[in-house]
Amino acid sequence: MADYYINIFLDEEKLKRLEGVGLANRVQDIAGRKAVQVGDVISNAKTLEVMKVAIMKLYNPLAGKALRSKMA
């Protein structure tokens, strides 16, 4: 179970699209309106972004820094 959910309310067009791709079982009735609940999207996206930045720093630590010249 997710800690937080995002409710995406559906109009007729979006509902038909979901049914067309076989996701009609994910549609719920929330406050009398059809909706899809999505959980943990934001926290997972932030986690992946942090990991990506860490990997970039590890493999290319001098990126963005000026080149040093050898002194005689």
PDB file of N, H, CA, C and O in Angstrom:
ATOM      1  N   MET A   1       0.840  -1.189   0.000  1.00  0.00           N
ATOM      2  CA  MET A   1       0.000   0.000   0.000  1.00  0.00           C
ATOM      3  C   MET A   1       0.882   1.247   0.000  1.00  0.00           C
ATOM      4  O   MET A   1       1.937   1.286   0.633  1.00  0.00           O
ATOM      5  N   ALA A   2       0.432   2.239  -0.709  1.00  0.00           N
ATOM      6  H   ALA A   2      -0.425   2.208  -1.224  1.00  0.00           H
ATOM      7  CA  ALA A   2       1.159   3.504  -0.783  1.00  0.00           C
ATOM      8  C   ALA A   2       0.775   4.387   0.397  1.00  0.00           C
ATOM      9  O   ALA A   2      -0.306   4.245   0.967  1.00  0.00           O
ATOM     10  N   ASP A   3       1.664   5.292   0.752  1.00  0.00           N
ATOM     11  H   ASP A   3       2.543   5.408   0.288  1.00  0.00           H
ATOM     12  CA  ASP A   3       1.370   6.245   1.820  1.00  0.00           C
ATOM     13  C   ASP A   3       0.409   7.325   1.352  1.00  0.00           C
ATOM     14  O   ASP A   3      -0.442   7.784   2.114  1.00  0.00           O
ATOM     15  N   TYR A   4       0.548   7.725   0.104  1.00  0.00           N
ATOM     16  H   TYR A   4       1.239   7.352  -0.515  1.00  0.00           H
ATOM     17  CA  TYR A   4      -0.280   8.790  -0.462  1.00  0.00           C
ATOM     18  C   TYR A   4      -0.814   8.335  -1.809  1.00  0.00           C
ATOM     19  O   TYR A   4      -0.176   7.559  -2.521  1.00  0.00           O
ATOM     20  N   TYR A   5      -1.987   8.830  -2.140  1.00  0.00           N
ATOM     21  H   TYR A   5      -2.505   9.460  -1.562  1.00  0.00           H
ATOM     22  CA  TYR A   5      -2.587   8.537  -3.440  1.00  0.00           C
ATOM     23  C   TYR A   5      -2.950   9.827  -4.151  1.00  0.00           C
ATOM     24  O   TYR A   5      -3.344  10.810  -3.522  1.00  0.00           O
ATOM     25  N   ILE A   6      -2.815   9.811  -5.455  1.00  0.00           N
ATOM     26  H   ILE A   6      -2.496   9.013  -5.966  1.00  0.00           H
ATOM     27  CA  ILE A   6      -3.249  10.919  -6.294  1.00  0.00           C
ATOM     28  C   ILE A   6      -4.486  10.434  -7.031  1.00  0.00           C
ATOM     29  O   ILE A   6      -4.448   9.395  -7.691  1.00  0.00           O
ATOM     30  N   ASN A   7      -5.587  11.180  -6.925  1.00  0.00           N
ATOM     31  H   ASN A   7      -5.618  12.024  -6.389  1.00  0.00           H
ATOM     32  CA  ASN A   7      -6.820  10.830  -7.616  1.00  0.00           C
ATOM     33  C   ASN A   7      -6.863  11.540  -8.958  1.00  0.00           C
ATOM     34  O   ASN A   7      -6.742  12.764  -9.026  1.00  0.00           O
ATOM     35  N   ILE A   8      -7.033  10.777 -10.013  1.00  0.00           N
ATOM     36  H   ILE A   8      -7.131   9.783  -9.958  1.00  0.00           H
ATOM     37  CA  ILE A   8      -7.181  11.336 -11.353  1.00  0.00           C
ATOM     38  C   ILE A   8      -8.611  11.067 -11.789  1.00  0.00           C
ATOM     39  O   ILE A   8      -8.977   9.928 -12.079  1.00  0.00           O
ATOM     40  N   PHE A   9      -9.419  12.125 -11.832  1.00  0.00           N
ATOM     41  H   PHE A   9      -9.121  13.050 -11.596  1.00  0.00           H
ATOM     42  CA  PHE A   9     -10.819  11.982 -12.196  1.00  0.00           C
ATOM     43  C   PHE A   9     -10.941  11.886 -13.708  1.00  0.00           C
ATOM     44  O   PHE A   9     -10.245  12.582 -14.448  1.00  0.00           O
ATOM     45  N   LEU A  10     -11.831  11.018 -14.152  1.00  0.00           N
ATOM     46  H   LEU A  10     -12.396  10.452 -13.552  1.00  0.00           H
ATOM     47  CA  LEU A  10     -11.936  10.680 -15.566  1.00  0.00           C
ATOM     48  C   LEU A  10     -13.215  11.228 -16.181  1.00  0.00           C
ATOM     49  O   LEU A  10     -14.283  11.180 -15.570  1.00  0.00           O
ATOM     50  N   ASP A  11     -13.093  11.746 -17.392  1.00  0.00           N
ATOM     51  H   ASP A  11     -12.226  11.784 -17.888  1.00  0.00           H
ATOM     52  CA  ASP A  11     -14.284  12.075 -18.173  1.00  0.00           C
ATOM     53  C   ASP A  11     -14.576  10.864 -19.062  1.00  0.00           C
ATOM     54  O   ASP A  11     -13.857   9.867 -18.994  1.00  0.00           O
ATOM     55  N   GLU A  12     -15.596  10.933 -19.874  1.00  0.00           N
ATOM     56  H   GLU A  12     -16.180  11.743 -19.929  1.00  0.00           H
ATOM     57  CA  GLU A  12     -16.002   9.788 -20.695  1.00  0.00           C
ATOM     58  C   GLU A  12     -14.892   9.345 -21.662  1.00  0.00           C
ATOM     59  O   GLU A  12     -14.683   8.150 -21.866  1.00  0.00           O
ATOM     60  N   GLU A  13     -14.192  10.308 -22.247  1.00  0.00           N
ATOM     61  H   GLU A  13     -14.362  11.279 -22.081  1.00  0.00           H
ATOM     62  CA  GLU A  13     -13.133   9.986 -23.206  1.00  0.00           C
ATOM     63  C   GLU A  13     -11.991   9.226 -22.536  1.00  0.00           C
ATOM     64  O   GLU A  13     -11.516   8.220 -23.064  1.00  0.00           O
ATOM     65  N   LYS A  14     -11.550   9.709 -21.370  1.00  0.00           N
ATOM     66  H   LYS A  14     -11.935  10.526 -20.941  1.00  0.00           H
ATOM     67  CA  LYS A  14     -10.456   9.044 -20.663  1.00  0.00           C
ATOM     68  C   LYS A  14     -10.879   7.668 -20.165  1.00  0.00           C
ATOM     69  O   LYS A  14     -10.082   6.730 -20.172  1.00  0.00           O
ATOM     70  N   LEU A  15     -12.132   7.545 -19.734  1.00  0.00           N
ATOM     71  H   LEU A  15     -12.780   8.307 -19.728  1.00  0.00           H
ATOM     72  CA  LEU A  15     -12.642   6.261 -19.276  1.00  0.00           C
ATOM     73  C   LEU A  15     -12.651   5.244 -20.418  1.00  0.00           C
ATOM     74  O   LEU A  15     -12.288   4.085 -20.217  1.00  0.00           O
ATOM     75  N   LYS A  16     -13.059   5.666 -21.607  1.00  0.00           N
ATOM     76  H   LYS A  16     -13.353   6.607 -21.771  1.00  0.00           H
ATOM     77  CA  LYS A  16     -13.061   4.770 -22.766  1.00  0.00           C
ATOM     78  C   LYS A  16     -11.643   4.345 -23.139  1.00  0.00           C
ATOM     79  O   LYS A  16     -11.423   3.199 -23.533  1.00  0.00           O
ATOM     80  N   ARG A  17     -10.675   5.263 -23.018  1.00  0.00           N
ATOM     81  H   ARG A  17     -10.853   6.194 -22.698  1.00  0.00           H
ATOM     82  CA  ARG A  17      -9.280   4.923 -23.317  1.00  0.00           C
ATOM     83  C   ARG A  17      -8.765   3.844 -22.362  1.00  0.00           C
ATOM     84  O   ARG A  17      -8.110   2.891 -22.783  1.00  0.00           O
ATOM     85  N   LEU A  18      -9.069   4.007 -21.071  1.00  0.00           N
ATOM     86  H   LEU A  18      -9.602   4.782 -20.729  1.00  0.00           H
ATOM     87  CA  LEU A  18      -8.632   3.015 -20.090  1.00  0.00           C
ATOM     88  C   LEU A  18      -9.277   1.660 -20.350  1.00  0.00           C
ATOM     89  O   LEU A  18      -8.622   0.624 -20.237  1.00  0.00           O
ATOM     90  N   GLU A  19     -10.544   1.667 -20.694  1.00  0.00           N
ATOM     91  H   GLU A  19     -11.077   2.508 -20.785  1.00  0.00           H
ATOM     92  CA  GLU A  19     -11.224   0.411 -21.012  1.00  0.00           C
ATOM     93  C   GLU A  19     -10.615  -0.220 -22.255  1.00  0.00           C
ATOM     94  O   GLU A  19     -10.509  -1.443 -22.344  1.00  0.00           O
ATOM     95  N   GLY A  20     -10.214   0.606 -23.215  1.00  0.00           N
ATOM     96  H   GLY A  20     -10.300   1.600 -23.143  1.00  0.00           H
ATOM     97  CA  GLY A  20      -9.622   0.117 -24.448  1.00  0.00           C
ATOM     98  C   GLY A  20      -8.293  -0.588 -24.251  1.00  0.00           C
ATOM     99  O   GLY A  20      -7.968  -1.516 -24.993  1.00  0.00           O
ATOM    100  N   VAL A  21      -7.525  -0.163 -23.267  1.00  0.00           N
ATOM    101  H   VAL A  21      -7.789   0.591 -22.664  1.00  0.00           H
ATOM    102  CA  VAL A  21      -6.222  -0.793 -23.015  1.00  0.00           C
ATOM    103  C   VAL A  21      -6.287  -1.832 -21.894  1.00  0.00           C
ATOM    104  O   VAL A  21      -5.260  -2.356 -21.463  1.00  0.00           O
ATOM    105  N   GLY A  22      -7.496  -2.122 -21.429  1.00  0.00           N
ATOM    106  H   GLY A  22      -8.331  -1.696 -21.780  1.00  0.00           H
ATOM    107  CA  GLY A  22      -7.669  -3.181 -20.438  1.00  0.00           C
ATOM    108  C   GLY A  22      -7.420  -2.785 -18.999  1.00  0.00           C
ATOM    109  O   GLY A  22      -7.106  -3.642 -18.173  1.00  0.00           O
ATOM    110  N   LEU A  23      -7.550  -1.510 -18.677  1.00  0.00           N
ATOM    111  H   LEU A  23      -7.805  -0.814 -19.348  1.00  0.00           H
ATOM    112  CA  LEU A  23      -7.329  -1.051 -17.308  1.00  0.00           C
ATOM    113  C   LEU A  23      -8.629  -0.647 -16.601  1.00  0.00           C
ATOM    114  O   LEU A  23      -8.603   0.120 -15.639  1.00  0.00           O
ATOM    115  N   ALA A  24      -9.744  -1.158 -17.076  1.00  0.00           N
ATOM    116  H   ALA A  24      -9.765  -1.781 -17.858  1.00  0.00           H
ATOM    117  CA  ALA A  24     -11.032  -0.799 -16.477  1.00  0.00           C
ATOM    118  C   ALA A  24     -11.140  -1.273 -15.030  1.00  0.00           C
ATOM    119  O   ALA A  24     -11.906  -0.708 -14.249  1.00  0.00           O
ATOM    120  N   ASN A  25     -10.381  -2.305 -14.669  1.00  0.00           N
ATOM    121  H   ASN A  25      -9.759  -2.764 -15.303  1.00  0.00           H
ATOM    122  CA  ASN A  25     -10.433  -2.799 -13.289  1.00  0.00           C
ATOM    123  C   ASN A  25      -9.769  -1.842 -12.299  1.00  0.00           C
ATOM    124  O   ASN A  25      -9.952  -1.993 -11.091  1.00  0.00           O
ATOM    125  N   ARG A  26      -9.016  -0.879 -12.774  1.00  0.00           N
ATOM    126  H   ARG A  26      -8.867  -0.757 -13.755  1.00  0.00           H
ATOM    127  CA  ARG A  26      -8.359   0.112 -11.906  1.00  0.00           C
ATOM    128  C   ARG A  26      -9.257   1.313 -11.586  1.00  0.00           C
ATOM    129  O   ARG A  26      -8.941   2.105 -10.698  1.00  0.00           O
ATOM    130  N   VAL A  27     -10.364   1.447 -12.302  1.00  0.00           N
ATOM    131  H   VAL A  27     -10.620   0.804 -13.024  1.00  0.00           H
ATOM    132  CA  VAL A  27     -11.264   2.594 -12.121  1.00  0.00           C
ATOM    133  C   VAL A  27     -12.073   2.394 -10.856  1.00  0.00           C
ATOM    134  O   VAL A  27     -12.627   1.319 -10.623  1.00  0.00           O
ATOM    135  N   GLN A  28     -12.139   3.446 -10.032  1.00  0.00           N
ATOM    136  H   GLN A  28     -11.689   4.319 -10.222  1.00  0.00           H
ATOM    137  CA  GLN A  28     -12.898   3.413  -8.782  1.00  0.00           C
ATOM    138  C   GLN A  28     -13.917   4.539  -8.773  1.00  0.00           C
ATOM    139  O   GLN A  28     -13.803   5.511  -9.519  1.00  0.00           O
ATOM    140  N   ASP A  29     -14.915   4.387  -7.914  1.00  0.00           N
ATOM    141  H   ASP A  29     -15.008   3.597  -7.309  1.00  0.00           H
ATOM    142  CA  ASP A  29     -15.922   5.427  -7.743  1.00  0.00           C
ATOM    143  C   ASP A  29     -15.569   6.216  -6.483  1.00  0.00           C
ATOM    144  O   ASP A  29     -15.662   5.695  -5.372  1.00  0.00           O
ATOM    145  N   ILE A  30     -15.167   7.464  -6.661  1.00  0.00           N
ATOM    146  H   ILE A  30     -15.091   7.887  -7.564  1.00  0.00           H
ATOM    147  CA  ILE A  30     -14.769   8.320  -5.532  1.00  0.00           C
ATOM    148  C   ILE A  30     -15.693   9.530  -5.530  1.00  0.00           C
ATOM    149  O   ILE A  30     -15.699  10.320  -6.474  1.00  0.00           O
ATOM    150  N   ALA A  31     -16.465   9.666  -4.474  1.00  0.00           N
ATOM    151  H   ALA A  31     -16.460   9.024  -3.707  1.00  0.00           H
ATOM    152  CA  ALA A  31     -17.406  10.792  -4.315  1.00  0.00           C
ATOM    153  C   ALA A  31     -18.350  10.897  -5.516  1.00  0.00           C
ATOM    154  O   ALA A  31     -18.685  11.995  -5.962  1.00  0.00           O
ATOM    155  N   GLY A  32     -18.771   9.746  -6.027  1.00  0.00           N
ATOM    156  H   GLY A  32     -18.500   8.855  -5.664  1.00  0.00           H
ATOM    157  CA  GLY A  32     -19.718   9.750  -7.129  1.00  0.00           C
ATOM    158  C   GLY A  32     -19.118   9.995  -8.496  1.00  0.00           C
ATOM    159  O   GLY A  32     -19.850  10.114  -9.479  1.00  0.00           O
ATOM    160  N   ARG A  33     -17.808  10.073  -8.578  1.00  0.00           N
ATOM    161  H   ARG A  33     -17.214   9.976  -7.780  1.00  0.00           H
ATOM    162  CA  ARG A  33     -17.129  10.303  -9.859  1.00  0.00           C
ATOM    163  C   ARG A  33     -16.169   9.153 -10.119  1.00  0.00           C
ATOM    164  O   ARG A  33     -15.634   8.553  -9.187  1.00  0.00           O
ATOM    165  N   LYS A  34     -15.960   8.855 -11.390  1.00  0.00           N
ATOM    166  H   LYS A  34     -16.395   9.343 -12.146  1.00  0.00           H
ATOM    167  CA  LYS A  34     -15.014   7.804 -11.769  1.00  0.00           C
ATOM    168  C   LYS A  34     -13.592   8.364 -11.683  1.00  0.00           C
ATOM    169  O   LYS A  34     -13.320   9.474 -12.141  1.00  0.00           O
ATOM    170  N   ALA A  35     -12.688   7.572 -11.086  1.00  0.00           N
ATOM    171  H   ALA A  35     -12.909   6.671 -10.714  1.00  0.00           H
ATOM    172  CA  ALA A  35     -11.311   8.035 -10.903  1.00  0.00           C
ATOM    173  C   ALA A  35     -10.359   6.851 -10.875  1.00  0.00           C
ATOM    174  O   ALA A  35     -10.760   5.707 -10.661  1.00  0.00           O
ATOM    175  N   VAL A  36      -9.095   7.154 -11.094  1.00  0.00           N
ATOM    176  H   VAL A  36      -8.769   8.083 -11.267  1.00  0.00           H
ATOM    177  CA  VAL A  36      -8.009   6.191 -10.950  1.00  0.00           C
ATOM    178  C   VAL A  36      -7.112   6.727  -9.853  1.00  0.00           C
ATOM    179  O   VAL A  36      -6.793   7.916  -9.829  1.00  0.00           O
ATOM    180  N   GLN A  37      -6.700   5.846  -8.936  1.00  0.00           N
ATOM    181  H   GLN A  37      -6.959   4.880  -8.955  1.00  0.00           H
ATOM    182  CA  GLN A  37      -5.792   6.261  -7.875  1.00  0.00           C
ATOM    183  C   GLN A  37      -4.378   5.807  -8.210  1.00  0.00           C
ATOM    184  O   GLN A  37      -4.153   4.646  -8.549  1.00  0.00           O
ATOM    185  N   VAL A  38      -3.438   6.725  -8.112  1.00  0.00           N
ATOM    186  H   VAL A  38      -3.621   7.669  -7.837  1.00  0.00           H
ATOM    187  CA  VAL A  38      -2.031   6.453  -8.382  1.00  0.00           C
ATOM    188  C   VAL A  38      -1.277   6.710  -7.088  1.00  0.00           C
ATOM    189  O   VAL A  38      -1.461   7.755  -6.465  1.00  0.00           O
ATOM    190  N   GLY A  39      -0.424   5.764  -6.672  1.00  0.00           N
ATOM    191  H   GLY A  39      -0.275   4.915  -7.178  1.00  0.00           H
ATOM    192  CA  GLY A  39       0.285   5.920  -5.409  1.00  0.00           C
ATOM    193  C   GLY A  39       1.780   5.908  -5.559  1.00  0.00           C
ATOM    194  O   GLY A  39       2.321   5.256  -6.451  1.00  0.00           O
ATOM    195  N   ASP A  40       2.450   6.631  -4.686  1.00  0.00           N
ATOM    196  H   ASP A  40       2.011   7.161  -3.961  1.00  0.00           H
ATOM    197  CA  ASP A  40       3.919   6.664  -4.575  1.00  0.00           C
ATOM    198  C   ASP A  40       4.640   7.095  -5.838  1.00  0.00           C
ATOM    199  O   ASP A  40       5.817   6.772  -5.994  1.00  0.00           O
ATOM    200  N   VAL A  41       4.001   7.795  -6.728  1.00  0.00           N
ATOM    201  H   VAL A  41       3.045   8.057  -6.601  1.00  0.00           H
ATOM    202  CA  VAL A  41       4.663   8.234  -7.956  1.00  0.00           C
ATOM    203  C   VAL A  41       5.714   9.288  -7.643  1.00  0.00           C
ATOM    204  O   VAL A  41       6.830   9.231  -8.159  1.00  0.00           O
ATOM    205  N   ILE A  42       5.361  10.243  -6.806  1.00  0.00           N
ATOM    206  H   ILE A  42       4.454  10.290  -6.387  1.00  0.00           H
ATOM    207  CA  ILE A  42       6.261  11.362  -6.517  1.00  0.00           C
ATOM    208  C   ILE A  42       7.485  10.894  -5.744  1.00  0.00           C
ATOM    209  O   ILE A  42       8.605  11.273  -6.084  1.00  0.00           O
ATOM    210  N   SER A  43       7.299  10.085  -4.719  1.00  0.00           N
ATOM    211  H   SER A  43       6.389   9.777  -4.442  1.00  0.00           H
ATOM    212  CA  SER A  43       8.452   9.648  -3.932  1.00  0.00           C
ATOM    213  C   SER A  43       9.375   8.761  -4.750  1.00  0.00           C
ATOM    214  O   SER A  43      10.594   8.854  -4.606  1.00  0.00           O
ATOM    215  N   ASN A  44       8.827   7.900  -5.606  1.00  0.00           N
ATOM    216  H   ASN A  44       7.837   7.824  -5.723  1.00  0.00           H
ATOM    217  CA  ASN A  44       9.681   7.071  -6.457  1.00  0.00           C
ATOM    218  C   ASN A  44      10.434   7.914  -7.461  1.00  0.00           C
ATOM    219  O   ASN A  44      11.611   7.657  -7.716  1.00  0.00           O
ATOM    220  N   ALA A  45       9.785   8.919  -8.040  1.00  0.00           N
ATOM    221  H   ALA A  45       8.829   9.128  -7.833  1.00  0.00           H
ATOM    222  CA  ALA A  45      10.451   9.779  -9.018  1.00  0.00           C
ATOM    223  C   ALA A  45      11.594  10.548  -8.365  1.00  0.00           C
ATOM    224  O   ALA A  45      12.664  10.688  -8.956  1.00  0.00           O
ATOM    225  N   LYS A  46      11.375  11.047  -7.150  1.00  0.00           N
ATOM    226  H   LYS A  46      10.506  10.933  -6.669  1.00  0.00           H
ATOM    227  CA  LYS A  46      12.445  11.772  -6.457  1.00  0.00           C
ATOM    228  C   LYS A  46      13.604  10.846  -6.138  1.00  0.00           C
ATOM    229  O   LYS A  46      14.763  11.237  -6.277  1.00  0.00           O
ATOM    230  N   THR A  47      13.313   9.632  -5.716  1.00  0.00           N
ATOM    231  H   THR A  47      12.371   9.314  -5.603  1.00  0.00           H
ATOM    232  CA  THR A  47      14.358   8.676  -5.391  1.00  0.00           C
ATOM    233  C   THR A  47      15.203   8.373  -6.626  1.00  0.00           C
ATOM    234  O   THR A  47      16.431   8.341  -6.549  1.00  0.00           O
ATOM    235  N   LEU A  48      14.550   8.154  -7.755  1.00  0.00           N
ATOM    236  H   LEU A  48      13.553   8.180  -7.818  1.00  0.00           H
ATOM    237  CA  LEU A  48      15.288   7.872  -8.989  1.00  0.00           C
ATOM    238  C   LEU A  48      16.129   9.058  -9.420  1.00  0.00           C
ATOM    239  O   LEU A  48      17.249   8.877  -9.897  1.00  0.00           O
ATOM    240  N   GLU A  49      15.613  10.265  -9.262  1.00  0.00           N
ATOM    241  H   GLU A  49      14.703  10.412  -8.875  1.00  0.00           H
ATOM    242  CA  GLU A  49      16.365  11.463  -9.642  1.00  0.00           C
ATOM    243  C   GLU A  49      17.610  11.618  -8.770  1.00  0.00           C
ATOM    244  O   GLU A  49      18.676  11.966  -9.277  1.00  0.00           O
ATOM    245  N   VAL A  50      17.488  11.365  -7.475  1.00  0.00           N
ATOM    246  H   VAL A  50      16.621  11.082  -7.063  1.00  0.00           H
ATOM    247  CA  VAL A  50      18.635  11.451  -6.569  1.00  0.00           C
ATOM    248  C   VAL A  50      19.685  10.413  -6.948  1.00  0.00           C
ATOM    249  O   VAL A  50      20.880  10.709  -6.956  1.00  0.00           O
ATOM    250  N   MET A  51      19.242   9.199  -7.262  1.00  0.00           N
ATOM    251  H   MET A  51      18.271   8.959  -7.256  1.00  0.00           H
ATOM    252  CA  MET A  51      20.179   8.150  -7.660  1.00  0.00           C
ATOM    253  C   MET A  51      20.884   8.514  -8.959  1.00  0.00           C
ATOM    254  O   MET A  51      22.081   8.269  -9.106  1.00  0.00           O
ATOM    255  N   LYS A  52      20.157   9.092  -9.893  1.00  0.00           N
ATOM    256  H   LYS A  52      19.185   9.291  -9.774  1.00  0.00           H
ATOM    257  CA  LYS A  52      20.748   9.476 -11.176  1.00  0.00           C
ATOM    258  C   LYS A  52      21.836  10.528 -10.975  1.00  0.00           C
ATOM    259  O   LYS A  52      22.915  10.422 -11.560  1.00  0.00           O
ATOM    260  N   VAL A  53      21.562  11.535 -10.157  1.00  0.00           N
ATOM    261  H   VAL A  53      20.686  11.621  -9.683  1.00  0.00           H
ATOM    262  CA  VAL A  53      22.550  12.588  -9.898  1.00  0.00           C
ATOM    263  C   VAL A  53      23.779  12.007  -9.198  1.00  0.00           C
ATOM    264  O   VAL A  53      24.907  12.375  -9.527  1.00  0.00           O
ATOM    265  N   ALA A  54      23.574  11.111  -8.245  1.00  0.00           N
ATOM    266  H   ALA A  54      22.658  10.812  -7.978  1.00  0.00           H
ATOM    267  CA  ALA A  54      24.702  10.508  -7.535  1.00  0.00           C
ATOM    268  C   ALA A  54      25.581   9.698  -8.487  1.00  0.00           C
ATOM    269  O   ALA A  54      26.808   9.766  -8.411  1.00  0.00           O
ATOM    270  N   ILE A  55      24.961   8.942  -9.372  1.00  0.00           N
ATOM    271  H   ILE A  55      23.964   8.887  -9.433  1.00  0.00           H
ATOM    272  CA  ILE A  55      25.728   8.149 -10.336  1.00  0.00           C
ATOM    273  C   ILE A  55      26.502   9.052 -11.285  1.00  0.00           C
ATOM    274  O   ILE A  55      27.657   8.774 -11.605  1.00  0.00           O
ATOM    275  N   MET A  56      25.872  10.131 -11.736  1.00  0.00           N
ATOM    276  H   MET A  56      24.933  10.357 -11.476  1.00  0.00           H
ATOM    277  CA  MET A  56      26.561  11.070 -12.632  1.00  0.00           C
ATOM    278  C   MET A  56      27.770  11.682 -11.938  1.00  0.00           C
ATOM    279  O   MET A  56      28.816  11.851 -12.565  1.00  0.00           O
ATOM    280  N   LYS A  57      27.651  12.015 -10.665  1.00  0.00           N
ATOM    281  H   LYS A  57      26.802  11.878 -10.155  1.00  0.00           H
ATOM    282  CA  LYS A  57      28.776  12.600  -9.921  1.00  0.00           C
ATOM    283  C   LYS A  57      29.888  11.575  -9.735  1.00  0.00           C
ATOM    284  O   LYS A  57      31.067  11.916  -9.830  1.00  0.00           O
ATOM    285  N   LEU A  58      29.526  10.330  -9.472  1.00  0.00           N
ATOM    286  H   LEU A  58      28.568  10.052  -9.395  1.00  0.00           H
ATOM    287  CA  LEU A  58      30.533   9.296  -9.260  1.00  0.00           C
ATOM    288  C   LEU A  58      31.344   9.013 -10.519  1.00  0.00           C
ATOM    289  O   LEU A  58      32.565   8.868 -10.459  1.00  0.00           O
ATOM    290  N   TYR A  59      30.661   8.934 -11.657  1.00  0.00           N
ATOM    291  H   TYR A  59      29.669   9.052 -11.705  1.00  0.00           H
ATOM    292  CA  TYR A  59      31.336   8.549 -12.885  1.00  0.00           C
ATOM    293  C   TYR A  59      31.936   9.726 -13.645  1.00  0.00           C
ATOM    294  O   TYR A  59      32.752   9.514 -14.542  1.00  0.00           O
ATOM    295  N   ASN A  60      31.563  10.942 -13.319  1.00  0.00           N
ATOM    296  H   ASN A  60      30.901  11.114 -12.590  1.00  0.00           H
ATOM    297  CA  ASN A  60      32.106  12.104 -14.008  1.00  0.00           C
ATOM    298  C   ASN A  60      32.258  13.253 -13.003  1.00  0.00           C
ATOM    299  O   ASN A  60      31.550  14.255 -13.103  1.00  0.00           O
ATOM    300  N   PRO A  61      33.169  13.118 -12.043  1.00  0.00           N
ATOM    301  CA  PRO A  61      33.258  14.097 -10.954  1.00  0.00           C
ATOM    302  C   PRO A  61      33.731  15.485 -11.373  1.00  0.00           C
ATOM    303  O   PRO A  61      33.497  16.450 -10.646  1.00  0.00           O
ATOM    304  N   LEU A  62      34.386  15.613 -12.519  1.00  0.00           N
ATOM    305  H   LEU A  62      34.576  14.829 -13.111  1.00  0.00           H
ATOM    306  CA  LEU A  62      34.905  16.914 -12.943  1.00  0.00           C
ATOM    307  C   LEU A  62      34.009  17.589 -13.976  1.00  0.00           C
ATOM    308  O   LEU A  62      34.403  18.598 -14.561  1.00  0.00           O
ATOM    309  N   ALA A  63      32.843  17.067 -14.206  1.00  0.00           N
ATOM    310  H   ALA A  63      32.523  16.248 -13.730  1.00  0.00           H
ATOM    311  CA  ALA A  63      31.933  17.670 -15.177  1.00  0.00           C
ATOM    312  C   ALA A  63      31.560  19.074 -14.766  1.00  0.00           C
ATOM    313  O   ALA A  63      31.201  19.321 -13.615  1.00  0.00           O
ATOM    314  N   GLY A  64      31.646  19.992 -15.709  1.00  0.00           N
ATOM    315  H   GLY A  64      31.938  19.791 -16.644  1.00  0.00           H
ATOM    316  CA  GLY A  64      31.266  21.373 -15.437  1.00  0.00           C
ATOM    317  C   GLY A  64      32.362  22.228 -14.831  1.00  0.00           C
ATOM    318  O   GLY A  64      32.165  23.425 -14.621  1.00  0.00           O
ATOM    319  N   LYS A  65      33.508  21.639 -14.547  1.00  0.00           N
ATOM    320  H   LYS A  65      33.668  20.666 -14.718  1.00  0.00           H
ATOM    321  CA  LYS A  65      34.609  22.395 -13.954  1.00  0.00           C
ATOM    322  C   LYS A  65      35.594  22.774 -15.051  1.00  0.00           C
ATOM    323  O   LYS A  65      35.719  22.077 -16.058  1.00  0.00           O
ATOM    324  N   ALA A  66      36.284  23.876 -14.846  1.00  0.00           N
ATOM    325  H   ALA A  66      36.183  24.442 -14.028  1.00  0.00           H
ATOM    326  CA  ALA A  66      37.266  24.357 -15.824  1.00  0.00           C
ATOM    327  C   ALA A  66      38.461  23.405 -15.882  1.00  0.00           C
ATOM    328  O   ALA A  66      38.870  22.833 -14.871  1.00  0.00           O
ATOM    329  N   LEU A  67      39.009  23.248 -17.085  1.00  0.00           N
ATOM    330  H   LEU A  67      38.678  23.713 -17.907  1.00  0.00           H
ATOM    331  CA  LEU A  67      40.189  22.397 -17.235  1.00  0.00           C
ATOM    332  C   LEU A  67      41.406  23.079 -16.607  1.00  0.00           C
ATOM    333  O   LEU A  67      41.571  24.296 -16.686  1.00  0.00           O
ATOM    334  N   ARG A  68      42.231  22.278 -15.999  1.00  0.00           N
ATOM    335  H   ARG A  68      42.097  21.289 -15.936  1.00  0.00           H
ATOM    336  CA  ARG A  68      43.444  22.812 -15.376  1.00  0.00           C
ATOM    337  C   ARG A  68      44.587  22.689 -16.388  1.00  0.00           C
ATOM    338  O   ARG A  68      44.681  21.714 -17.134  1.00  0.00           O
ATOM    339  N   SER A  69      45.432  23.689 -16.389  1.00  0.00           N
ATOM    340  H   SER A  69      45.355  24.481 -15.783  1.00  0.00           H
ATOM    341  CA  SER A  69      46.583  23.613 -17.303  1.00  0.00           C
ATOM    342  C   SER A  69      47.830  23.234 -16.495  1.00  0.00           C
ATOM    343  O   SER A  69      47.968  23.598 -15.328  1.00  0.00           O
ATOM    344  N   LYS A  70      48.718  22.505 -17.139  1.00  0.00           N
ATOM    345  H   LYS A  70      48.606  22.209 -18.087  1.00  0.00           H
ATOM    346  CA  LYS A  70      49.939  22.060 -16.482  1.00  0.00           C
ATOM    347  C   LYS A  70      50.938  23.211 -16.439  1.00  0.00           C
ATOM    348  O   LYS A  70      51.208  23.848 -17.457  1.00  0.00           O
ATOM    349  N   MET A  71      51.471  23.464 -15.278  1.00  0.00           N
ATOM    350  H   MET A  71      51.252  22.947 -14.451  1.00  0.00           H
ATOM    351  CA  MET A  71      52.437  24.548 -15.135  1.00  0.00           C
ATOM    352  C   MET A  71      53.843  23.995 -15.340  1.00  0.00           C
ATOM    353  O   MET A  71      54.140  22.887 -14.895  1.00  0.00           O
ATOM    354  N   ALA A  72      54.711  24.753 -16.006  1.00  0.00           N
ATOM    355  H   ALA A  72      54.470  25.653 -16.368  1.00  0.00           H
ATOM    356  CA  ALA A  72      56.068  24.306 -16.315  1.00  0.00           C
ATOM    357  C   ALA A  72      57.000  24.424 -15.172  1.00  0.00           C
ATOM    358  O   ALA A  72      58.176  24.081 -15.297  1.00  0.00           O
TER     359      ALA A  72
END
